[in-house]
Amino acid sequence: MEAAAIDGAGWWRTFWRVTWPLLGPATLLLVVWSTISAIQLFDEVFFVTRGGPLGRTSVVVFYVYRLAFEQGLGGLALAGYAAAIAYVLFLVILILTLAQFWMGNKVVHYQS
């Protein structure tokens, strides 16, 4: 920051050339973490609405829970189907995370 000021850079150039690159790793972590947390939302739906009126607040993870533990004749009758959905959800999260890391490599610059 001080070096940019000594070189005569304004506040806008200092922000884009110094501050923003330093925030890159933290921003990438927060974007990946927030995306995974949003996809795996379960607690709020389970404790507050139980899927809401007519399933309007249901999410994928809550659907997997209901298939595995609440529906079916024997309690665990649909557990295999729920496990298959969980694997697909894992693959979706993995692909999104890899895409975010790939796009983040353009923003995050490490020098040794």
N, C-alpha and C positions, 0 to 999 in steps of 0.2 A: 504494500500500500504506500509506504513512504517512498520507495524507489519510483513508483509510478507518478507520485506527486512531484518528486524531484525532476523526473523526465518531462514534466509538463502535461501529463495526461489529465483530462477533465474527469469529473465524477462518473460520467456515463462510460467512458472508455475504461476507467479503473474498475467499474462494476463488471463490465463484460469481459475484460481481459485478465482480471486478477480475482475478484470475489466469486464470480460465477463458476470458473473452473475449480476453485477450492471447495465449492459446495457440491460438485458433481458426485463424488462417492456417497455422501450422505443422502443426497436426493435419490440416487439410484437405489440405495438400500430401502428408503422409505416407500418408493413407488412399488418395488417388488413385494415388500412386506404388506403394504396396504392392499395390493391386488390379491395376494393369497388369503389374507384375512377376510376380504369381502366375499370371495368365492366360498370360503369355509364357514360362513356365518351359520351358527346353530343356536347358541345360548339364548339370544334375544327372542328368536322365534319360538323356541321350546318353552321358555319360562313365561313369556308375556302373552303370546297369542295361540300357541299350539297349532300353528298353521293358519290361524285367522278365520274369518267368515268365508266359508266356501273355498278354503285353500288359497286365498288371495295373498297371504304373506308367507307362503311356503317357499322354501329354497331347496336346492339339490341335496344338501347334506341332511336336512330334515326329512326329505323324501326317502333317502337311503335308510335313515333311522326307522321311519315308519314301516318300510318294507321289511326290514330285518327283524324288528322286535314287536310290532303291533299288529301287522296284518298276517293273514294266512291262518290255516286251521290249527297247525301244531305249534304256533308261536314262532318257530324258526323256518317255516315252510318256504318263505321267499328270501332266505338269507343268501342263497347263491346268486339270485338276481340282484340283490342289494350289493353284494361284493363285486359283481361285474360293473355296476354303475360306479362304484367307488374307484375301481381301476380306471375307468374312462375319465372320471373326475381328476384322478392323479395325472393322467396323460395330458389333459387340458391344462392343468396348473403347470406341469413341466414345460409344455410348449410355450405357454405365455411367459414363464420365467426366463427360458432361454432366449426368447425374442426380446424381452426387456433387457437382458444382459447384452445381447448383440447390439441393440440400439444404444445402450448405455456406453458401449465402448467408444462410440463417436463423441460422447460428452466427457467421459472420465479419462484423464490423461495422467499416466504415472511415468515419472522419469527417475532413473537410477543415477 
